[in-house]
Structure formats: C-alpha cells, structure tokens
C-alpha cells in the first residue's frame, strides 16, 4: 500500500490533492544494517515502510534499547518528546532491504504546537492517518506489557510472525522488557514464572542521515 491509500479510508481525495501529496513524498531504498539517524532528521521527516522491516532504538551507556519494531505497511513517526529525551542516540535500523516513503513533516510538527491554521490539508491528512496507526501500535504494546513473560513473547510472535527472522534475541528481549537469558529460557521451554524481568524498554542537515551498523548478527 501507499500512505495515500490509508488517507483514502478517511476522506475522499481529489486528483489535485493526490498529486500534491505525492509531491511531498519521496521513496528511498535502504540496505540491511543501514540506519537513519539525527535529531534534525526525525524532527523534519515521517516514514512509511512500503516494504521491509525496521526497529526504533536508542543507546544508553553503550547498550541499545529497542523501542519498537515496524514492518511493511506501517508508519514510523517519532514524537518530539521522544526525540528530546533520547536526542542523537535515537536511530532507526533497517533489519532487511527496505523501501521507505519519507515526508517532510516540519509542518506536521506545528499541528502538535497548535498552529493548525498554517498547516496544509495534505499534511493534516498524513498526520491523522499516521497517528491513528501509531496509537494502535501503542495500545498493542501496552496490552502486551501487561502479560507475563511467556505470554508476552507468544503475543509478540502473533503480532510480528517474521520478527525472529530479522531481529536478534537481544533486540527482541529489549523490546519485551526481558533479560536475554529469560527469553532464551522461554524459547527453550525452560522458563518458570519466578524469573525476573527488566523494566519495559519503551519510552513513555535537510538530508536524511544514514549510516551503516556493523554488527555480528546473533539469532
């Protein structure tokens, strides 16, 4: 799908509106292991994964903490409070060859600040659709985190059946708020409910900054 397809579910677009929206968007291809980084980048762009997989994470004291996973037909838009909290340690890693549609959302940021009358209709529509998807993902995440460790893992596999083929055990454990050793025990059917868990990892230039992660990809 395309972001415009999601907008069509909410409203009727004229050919002129569709043309203007398309002009705002740019499709880019990324290799596995590349990252999108930078406060300026995340402040100015929203992302839609038309094909592929990605994770949003931050780094603290040399350790990566996974905030979310995103797959084909999902939006990645980062709230300004998350950007302010994690700053330059925040990054999106592409977990497989991925096509992303980008849209500059400096105008969209103004919506949050209340400058609604200054925002184009196209930016408003994109923002509404993207935020609807993001809220759905947040609700699912909150529901998952209410469960026990084993149930958390199995619910995640139901939600993201391809996740284990693209993400490492460490990344998945971080997302679930579990110790890596706990997740290994769950996967090996050796886990008991007495095991402890970690706190949940989630957070309550004009060019997109892209780099390459060099990592031995564990499974």
BELDAJO-V433606 format. One line per field, one symbol per residue. psi: psi as a letter, one per 30 degrees, with the letter a starting at -180 (. if undefined). burial: + if it has 9 or more other C-alpha atoms within 8 Angstrom, else -. A space follows every 10 residues. Layout:
BEGIN
psi->???
burial->???
END
This chain:
BEGIN
psi->lleeeeefff lkkleeeeee eefflkkkkk lkfllklkee efffklkkjf kaklkkllkk hgkkjkelkk akhkkjkkkf eeeeefbffk lkkkflkkkk kkkkheeeef eefgheffkl eeeeeeeeee eeeeeeeeee eeeeffllee eeeeeeeeei fgefffllee eeeeefhlke eeeeeefghg klffkllllk flj.lfkkjk akkjkjjl.
burial->-----+++-- ------++-+ +---++---+ +++++++++- ++++++++++ +++++++++- ---+++++++ ++++++++-- -++--++--+ ++++++++++ ++++++++++ +---+---+- -++++++-++ +-++------ ---++---+- -++-+++--- ---+-++++- ++++++++++ -+++++---- +-----+--+ +------++- ---------
END
